[in-house]
Amino acid sequence: MLKEHDAVIRRALAILDAMVVTSAFFIAFGLRQHFHSFYRMDLVPGVKVVADFSSLSISDYLIVLFFVVPIWGCSLYFSGAYSRWRTRPVSDIVFVIIRAALFMSVGFGTAAFLFKLKFVSRAFFIIFLMVSSILILSEKLCIFFIMRYARRQGHNFRRLLIVGAGNRASQFIKKINEHKEWGFRIVGAVDYEASYSGKEINGTGVTVIGLLEDIPKILKNYSVDEVIFIVPRSQLNLIENSIYVCETSGVRASLAADLFEMKIARAYLTELEGTPLVTFETTVAAEWQRFVKRAMDIVLSGLGMITLSPLLLAVAILIKATSPGRIFFFQKRVSLNNRKFVLYKFRSMYEGAHRKQGELASKNMMEGPVFKVKDDPRITPIGKFMRKFSIDELPQLFNVFAGHMSLVGPRALPAYEVAKLEPWQRRRLSMRPGLTCLWQISGRNKIGFEEWMKLDLQYIDNWSLWLDIKILAKTIPVVLFGRGAY
């Protein structure tokens, strides 16, 4: 029954979205036709020719409507617009609509190419995309805030039965009580120990109304929408029959996934060919966020290689002209989850410099396995300049484009240095290494090795697309002024 109810709501929302998109189509057509004077072409000096969009009628563009409505619908569906929003923040709605708009652009562009819709004005499509995105976002926000208001007033709530009476259960109940806008009401709790029966759970206002074997009777006598099992992992074998009772009664059953006291990792549910899995991961990000991060890497690294190609060529010529040897330096580094890759850099040292590292060991200015020497005699004159302004690292744009690295992430270390890391420091390998990172913008070589590792883990634990953008922005002045480099 609940699945059917959810399906009806999703269909209703999909129909409403189709109506909004249709309205946006006609609004965009009217705007494009009414404001055609903004789109003029100066073909002959002094003679202005108005674009011929105004000569088209709405019937000429109706075929476009049959494409944009289903494409918008599919984009919203695959972006998660029809998933449950009861406990999600309002910012998620904005990101979902932005993602759906991107999918819509790609989808319609593909359709226009395949079906040869060459008559569609680019200006019209841009206006339509903007109007439809704004209207859909407004619709979703209105529904979101209306439903939250209704739940705060005691409407549209779901009744929960909690299985468990321990500390985890009480913390969960308190969280539910703190968020009235979620629209949950707890009818009571049950437990496997008779000593809890009739007692209130840690001042939460929720009373234990029975034992596990009483669940069939409770589901019969009470109105319950969902049963949530919050029991110790040592008692999981006791609840199998109770979950079966929920299944046969058509009542949704959920099992709390915080079975272990993880210090860092967060749990989320996945599925492998019908087998549900509880996954613990330290870097939890939605697939769309990973997709956007990778897309940013490809686009920006590609643009960087094209834009900086004259500089790359000039540096290559200078390296070859000022010291004998190869132009590039190749070294095996460690990437995501201990994957090995070859990192590209401009050669900044004399040939054979690695063989002299032992002679300079006493001058190493870094703690831990990393080797850094101030005024390193192995560095060429042009190499000092390149290192100061991170020019020697520009070839790593090829690594980013190829997927070995990201624009932002923990700095890639050589394999022999990674082998010396302590267990807690190896967690930095749970994210793809980057061209820049918190260490890069926080002082670089002026920071001790342990603090460097902590900055990497801080980045991983607090990762977001916005954090990447801020780090990229702060990297520019650091590189231009050569801060912290030697």
Summary of the structure (lengths in Angstrom):
residues: 486
radius of gyration: 30.0
end to end distance: 67.3
largest distance: 93.1
contacts: 1359
relative contact order: 0.06
helix: 57%
strand: 15%
